[in-house]
Amino acid sequence: MAGIALVLLLLQANFSHAQGKWSGYIFGDAYWFAAHHTKKFQGQNGVWLRRIYLTYDYDIGDNFATRLRMEASQSDFTAAATTMQPFLKDAYLEWKCPTAPSSLFFGLSASPTWDEIENFWGYRPVEKTPLDLQKWGGSRDVGLAARGFWDKEKTFGYHAMVGSGSDTKQETNKNKKLYLALDGKVAGWYVQAYGDYENNRDGTPGSSWYTLQGFIGWKSEGGRLGVQYAHQVREVTPAPDLRLDILSAFAVKKLAEKWSAFARLDYHADPNPDASKITYFGLSGSGATNVNTAKNTLLVFGADYSRAEGKVHLMPNVEVFLFGKNGSGERPKEVVIPRLTAYYKF
């Protein structure tokens, strides 16, 4: 933490006269585990900070800009108590095309996998989007990316990337991950088609992943709706390929000037071997409560009360994880978590 603080102080001293901008946000919950399939977690309660961002954006000039973003978070109660350790979330150079609404990125930047869908959902402080939550990919990657629009009216967009496939970590092999998202926005409607391919994942020969995803959403002053379907194939030689499917839908309704309501359902149609890695739920990966070999359904619903021109949000909500029968023929008990989520930005 001391080293990060020193870097930030040096940035402030060197760039205080320049055209730079500091920003950030924090969100976390007061939570209670009203039900859980692991008996020792039943009744667990407390407060945690699930995400802290501090961002510095700097306009270098001559169509070049850069971003440096730090992230920190507290682990959930299943891990040993440790001090929060910040790490780099974004570190890229952007070149803005002077003749078209497009940019090129070099370095650590957002991947196309769920960036736009997360913005449309609008409640990342409450919960991740389905592919993020179920560990189907990463929100960031190190590499080269192009992002922008095909037309000056900014109706049809694209986001393409060639990355290492290592998220925020360093590259350890010669393999690459290819991403492409194409989208359109017309009269309140938003549509996106997405695909990615990663050969020899984690440097393992014959272990290749590819993902296909479609999203359609509608937005108005009174609220928004979204439906998402995704299919992923994990080729594992010599074992049979693993095929996963997710169907998700959400609705957000504006109730009054400062109040909104939201609800979401995610149906994971196949057992996810990474389900026990989902953070902040304490899900089991072994024994009679093994969720890795069971289908799962997530329900999220709540309300949003905003103040300070939308910079502060208080969101009472409930998350429910339901499970089918696992490989042992057991049905893990549901997980039910009432929470008060707080989100503020600056």
C-alpha positions as CSV (number, residue, x, y, z in Angstrom):
1,M,0.0,0.0,0.0
2,A,2.9,2.4,0.8
3,G,4.4,1.9,-2.6
4,I,1.1,2.6,-4.4
5,A,0.5,5.7,-2.3
6,L,4.0,7.0,-3.3
7,V,3.3,6.4,-7.0
8,L,0.0,8.3,-6.7
9,L,1.6,11.2,-4.9
10,L,4.3,11.4,-7.6
11,L,1.6,11.4,-10.3
12,Q,-0.3,14.1,-8.5
13,A,2.9,16.2,-8.2
14,N,4.0,15.7,-11.9
15,F,0.6,16.1,-13.5
16,S,-1.2,18.6,-11.3
17,H,-0.7,21.2,-14.0
18,A,-1.7,19.0,-16.9
19,Q,-5.0,18.1,-18.5
20,G,-5.6,15.1,-16.3
21,K,-8.6,13.8,-14.3
22,W,-8.9,11.7,-11.1
23,S,-12.0,9.6,-10.5
24,G,-13.0,6.5,-8.7
25,Y,-15.8,4.6,-7.1
26,I,-16.3,2.2,-4.2
27,F,-19.0,-0.4,-3.5
28,G,-19.7,-3.0,-0.9
29,D,-22.4,-4.6,1.2
30,A,-23.8,-5.2,4.6
31,Y,-24.8,-8.9,4.2
32,W,-26.5,-11.8,5.9
33,F,-26.4,-15.4,4.8
34,A,-30.0,-16.4,5.6
35,A,-29.5,-19.9,4.0
36,H,-26.5,-21.8,2.9
37,H,-25.7,-25.4,1.9
38,T,-22.6,-25.3,4.1
39,K,-23.8,-25.4,7.7
40,K,-20.9,-23.3,9.1
41,F,-21.8,-20.4,6.7
42,Q,-25.4,-20.4,7.8
43,G,-26.1,-17.0,9.5
44,Q,-22.8,-15.5,8.5
45,N,-23.0,-11.7,8.4
46,G,-20.8,-8.6,8.1
47,V,-19.7,-5.8,5.9
48,W,-17.2,-6.1,3.0
49,L,-15.9,-3.7,0.3
50,R,-16.1,-5.7,-2.9
51,R,-14.4,-3.1,-5.1
52,I,-12.4,0.1,-4.9
53,Y,-11.3,1.8,-8.1
54,L,-9.0,4.8,-8.4
55,T,-8.5,6.1,-12.0
56,Y,-6.2,8.7,-13.6
57,D,-7.0,9.7,-17.2
58,Y,-4.5,12.0,-19.0
59,D,-4.8,13.6,-22.4
60,I,-1.3,13.5,-23.7
61,G,-2.1,15.5,-26.9
62,D,-1.8,14.9,-30.6
63,N,-4.8,12.4,-30.4
64,F,-3.0,10.3,-27.7
65,A,-4.4,9.6,-24.2
66,T,-3.7,7.2,-21.4
67,R,-5.4,5.7,-18.4
68,L,-4.0,4.2,-15.2
69,R,-6.5,2.5,-12.9
70,M,-5.9,0.7,-9.6
71,E,-8.2,-1.8,-8.0
72,A,-8.5,-3.2,-4.5
73,S,-11.0,-5.4,-2.7
74,Q,-11.6,-7.4,0.4
75,S,-11.8,-11.2,0.1
76,D,-15.0,-13.0,1.2
77,F,-15.3,-14.7,4.6
78,T,-14.1,-18.1,3.3
79,A,-10.5,-16.8,3.0
80,A,-8.0,-15.9,5.6
81,A,-8.1,-12.3,6.9
82,T,-5.6,-10.2,4.9
83,T,-5.0,-6.5,4.1
84,M,-6.3,-5.3,0.8
85,Q,-3.7,-5.3,-1.9
86,P,-4.2,-3.0,-4.9
87,F,-3.2,-4.0,-8.4
88,L,-3.3,-2.5,-11.9
89,K,-6.7,-2.9,-13.6
90,D,-6.0,-0.6,-16.6
91,A,-2.8,0.7,-18.1
92,Y,-3.0,1.6,-21.7
93,L,-2.2,4.1,-24.4
94,E,-5.0,5.2,-26.6
95,W,-4.8,6.8,-30.1
96,K,-7.9,8.5,-31.2
97,C,-8.4,8.5,-35.0
98,P,-8.9,12.1,-36.1
99,T,-11.1,11.2,-39.1
100,A,-13.4,8.6,-37.6
101,P,-15.0,7.8,-34.3
102,S,-12.5,5.0,-33.5
103,S,-9.6,4.3,-31.2
104,L,-6.6,2.0,-31.0
105,F,-5.4,0.7,-27.6
106,F,-2.1,-0.7,-26.5
107,G,-1.6,-2.3,-23.1
108,L,-4.0,-3.5,-20.4
109,S,-7.5,-2.6,-21.3
110,A,-11.1,-3.8,-21.1
111,S,-11.9,-6.9,-23.2
112,P,-15.0,-7.0,-25.4
113,T,-16.5,-10.0,-23.5
114,W,-19.0,-8.2,-21.3
115,D,-18.0,-4.5,-21.2
116,E,-21.0,-3.1,-23.1
117,I,-23.5,-5.6,-21.6
118,E,-22.3,-4.6,-18.1
119,N,-23.0,-1.0,-18.9
120,F,-26.5,-1.8,-20.2
121,W,-27.3,-3.9,-17.1
122,G,-26.1,-0.9,-15.0
123,Y,-25.9,-2.7,-11.7
124,R,-22.4,-4.1,-11.5
125,P,-22.2,-3.0,-7.8
126,V,-25.0,-5.4,-7.1
127,E,-23.8,-8.3,-9.2
128,K,-21.5,-9.2,-12.1
129,T,-22.9,-10.1,-15.5
130,P,-23.4,-13.8,-16.1
131,L,-20.1,-14.7,-18.0
132,D,-18.1,-12.7,-15.5
133,L,-19.8,-14.4,-12.5
134,Q,-19.5,-17.9,-13.9
135,K,-15.8,-17.5,-14.8
136,W,-16.1,-17.8,-18.5
137,G,-13.5,-15.2,-19.3
138,G,-11.7,-12.0,-18.1
139,S,-12.8,-8.4,-17.9
140,R,-9.3,-7.2,-19.0
141,D,-6.5,-8.4,-21.2
142,V,-3.0,-7.3,-22.3
143,G,-2.6,-6.7,-26.0
144,L,-3.9,-4.6,-28.9
145,A,-7.5,-3.5,-29.4
146,A,-9.5,-1.4,-31.8
147,R,-12.9,0.1,-30.7
148,G,-15.3,2.5,-32.3
149,F,-18.1,2.9,-34.8
150,W,-18.5,2.1,-38.5
151,D,-20.5,5.3,-39.1
152,K,-20.3,8.9,-38.0
153,E,-23.8,8.7,-36.4
154,K,-22.4,6.0,-34.0
155,T,-25.1,3.5,-34.8
156,F,-23.0,0.5,-35.6
157,G,-20.0,-0.3,-33.4
158,Y,-17.2,-2.8,-33.0
159,H,-14.6,-3.9,-30.4
160,A,-11.8,-6.2,-31.6
161,M,-8.8,-7.4,-29.6
162,V,-5.8,-9.6,-29.8
163,G,-4.7,-10.4,-26.2
164,S,-2.6,-12.8,-24.1
165,G,-5.7,-14.4,-22.5
166,S,-4.1,-13.9,-19.1
167,D,-6.5,-11.1,-17.8
168,T,-4.4,-8.7,-15.6
169,K,-1.5,-11.2,-15.3
170,Q,1.6,-11.4,-17.4
171,E,1.8,-13.6,-20.5
172,T,3.5,-16.9,-19.9
173,N,3.3,-18.6,-23.3
174,K,3.1,-17.7,-27.0
175,N,-0.7,-18.4,-27.4
176,K,-3.2,-15.6,-28.0
177,K,-6.9,-14.9,-27.5
178,L,-9.0,-13.3,-30.2
179,Y,-12.1,-11.3,-29.5
180,L,-14.7,-9.6,-31.6
181,A,-17.9,-7.8,-30.6
182,L,-20.3,-6.2,-33.2
183,D,-23.2,-4.1,-32.0
184,G,-26.0,-1.7,-33.2
185,K,-28.1,0.9,-31.5
186,V,-31.4,2.0,-33.1
187,A,-34.4,3.8,-31.5
188,G,-33.7,2.5,-27.9
189,W,-32.7,-1.0,-29.0
190,Y,-29.3,-2.4,-28.5
191,V,-28.0,-5.6,-30.1
192,Q,-24.7,-7.3,-29.8
193,A,-23.1,-10.4,-31.3
194,Y,-19.8,-11.6,-29.8
195,G,-17.2,-14.4,-30.2
196,D,-13.8,-15.3,-28.9
197,Y,-11.2,-18.0,-29.4
198,E,-8.3,-19.0,-27.3
199,N,-6.0,-21.8,-28.4
200,N,-4.0,-24.0,-25.9
201,R,-5.5,-22.2,-22.9
202,D,-3.0,-21.7,-20.0
203,G,-0.3,-23.2,-22.3
204,T,-2.0,-26.6,-22.2
205,P,-1.8,-28.3,-25.7
206,G,-5.3,-29.3,-26.9
207,S,-7.1,-27.1,-24.3
208,S,-8.8,-24.5,-26.4
209,W,-11.9,-22.4,-25.5
210,Y,-14.3,-20.6,-27.7
211,T,-17.4,-18.5,-26.8
212,L,-20.4,-17.3,-28.8
213,Q,-22.8,-14.7,-27.3
214,G,-25.8,-12.7,-28.3
215,F,-27.5,-9.9,-26.4
216,I,-30.6,-7.8,-27.1
217,G,-31.8,-4.9,-25.0
218,W,-34.3,-2.1,-25.0
219,K,-34.0,1.2,-23.1
220,S,-36.3,4.2,-22.4
221,E,-36.6,6.9,-19.8
222,G,-38.8,4.5,-17.8
223,G,-36.4,1.6,-17.6
224,R,-34.7,-1.1,-19.6
225,L,-34.9,-4.8,-20.5
226,G,-32.2,-7.2,-21.6
227,V,-31.9,-10.9,-22.7
228,Q,-28.6,-12.7,-23.2
229,Y,-27.6,-16.1,-24.4
230,A,-24.1,-17.5,-24.4
231,H,-22.5,-20.8,-25.4
232,Q,-19.0,-21.9,-24.6
233,V,-17.0,-25.0,-25.7
234,R,-13.9,-26.0,-23.7
235,E,-11.9,-28.5,-25.8
236,V,-9.9,-30.7,-23.4
237,T,-7.8,-33.5,-25.0
238,P,-8.2,-36.4,-24.6
239,A,-11.3,-35.9,-22.4
240,P,-14.6,-35.1,-24.0
241,D,-15.3,-31.5,-24.8
242,L,-17.2,-29.5,-22.2
243,R,-20.2,-27.5,-23.5
244,L,-21.8,-24.8,-21.4
245,D,-24.9,-22.6,-22.0
246,I,-26.2,-19.6,-20.1
247,L,-29.5,-17.8,-20.6
248,S,-30.1,-14.5,-18.7
249,A,-32.8,-11.8,-18.6
250,F,-33.2,-8.7,-16.5
251,A,-35.5,-5.8,-16.1
252,V,-35.0,-2.3,-14.6
253,K,-38.0,0.0,-13.9
254,K,-37.9,3.6,-12.8
255,L,-40.4,4.1,-10.0
256,A,-39.9,7.7,-9.1
257,E,-37.3,10.5,-9.5
258,K,-34.8,8.7,-7.1
259,W,-36.1,5.2,-7.0
260,S,-35.8,2.2,-9.3
261,A,-36.4,-1.5,-9.1
262,F,-34.5,-4.3,-10.7
263,A,-34.7,-8.1,-11.2
264,R,-32.5,-10.6,-13.0
265,L,-32.5,-14.4,-13.6
266,D,-29.5,-16.4,-14.8
267,Y,-29.9,-20.0,-15.8
268,H,-26.7,-22.0,-16.2
269,A,-28.0,-25.0,-18.2
270,D,-25.0,-27.2,-17.6
271,P,-22.8,-28.0,-14.5
272,N,-20.0,-25.5,-14.3
273,P,-16.7,-27.0,-13.0
274,D,-15.7,-23.5,-11.9
275,A,-18.9,-22.8,-9.8
276,S,-17.1,-23.1,-6.5
277,K,-14.7,-20.4,-7.5
278,I,-17.5,-17.8,-7.6
279,T,-16.6,-15.3,-4.9
280,Y,-18.7,-13.8,-2.1
281,F,-21.1,-16.9,-2.1
282,G,-18.9,-19.5,-0.3
283,L,-20.1,-22.2,-2.7
284,S,-18.9,-25.8,-2.1
285,G,-16.8,-27.8,-4.5
286,S,-16.8,-31.2,-2.9
287,G,-18.9,-33.8,-1.1
288,A,-22.7,-33.8,-1.0
289,T,-22.8,-30.0,-1.4
290,N,-20.6,-30.0,-4.5
291,V,-22.1,-27.4,-6.9
292,N,-19.4,-27.9,-9.6
293,T,-21.4,-30.9,-10.9
294,A,-24.9,-29.3,-10.6
295,K,-26.8,-26.9,-12.8
296,N,-27.4,-23.5,-11.1
297,T,-29.9,-20.6,-11.3
298,L,-29.3,-17.2,-9.9
299,L,-32.1,-14.8,-8.9
300,V,-31.3,-11.1,-8.1
301,F,-33.9,-8.5,-7.2
302,G,-33.9,-5.3,-5.3
303,A,-34.4,-1.5,-5.3
304,D,-32.1,1.4,-6.0
305,Y,-32.3,4.8,-4.1
306,S,-30.0,7.4,-5.6
307,R,-28.8,10.8,-4.2
308,A,-26.2,13.4,-5.1
309,E,-27.2,13.5,-8.8
310,G,-26.7,9.7,-9.1
311,K,-23.3,9.7,-7.5
312,V,-24.5,7.8,-4.4
313,H,-26.7,4.7,-4.5
314,L,-28.2,2.6,-1.7
315,M,-29.6,-0.7,-3.0
316,P,-31.4,-3.2,-0.7
317,N,-31.4,-6.5,-2.6
318,V,-31.6,-10.3,-2.3
319,E,-29.5,-12.9,-4.2
320,V,-30.6,-16.5,-4.4
321,F,-28.6,-19.4,-5.8
322,L,-30.6,-22.5,-6.6
323,F,-29.0,-25.9,-7.7
324,G,-30.0,-29.0,-9.5
325,K,-28.8,-32.5,-8.5
326,N,-25.0,-32.9,-8.5
327,G,-22.9,-35.8,-9.6
328,S,-23.7,-37.6,-6.4
329,G,-27.4,-37.3,-6.9
330,E,-27.7,-34.7,-4.1
331,R,-29.3,-31.3,-4.5
332,P,-27.2,-28.7,-2.6
333,K,-29.3,-26.4,-0.5
334,E,-30.0,-23.0,-1.8
335,V,-28.0,-19.9,-0.9
336,V,-30.0,-16.8,0.1
337,I,-28.3,-13.5,0.9
338,P,-30.2,-10.4,1.8
339,R,-27.9,-7.3,1.5
340,L,-27.7,-3.6,1.6
341,T,-25.3,-2.5,-1.2
342,A,-23.8,0.9,-1.1
343,Y,-22.1,2.5,-4.2
344,Y,-20.6,5.9,-4.5
345,K,-18.4,7.6,-7.1
346,F,-16.2,10.6,-7.2
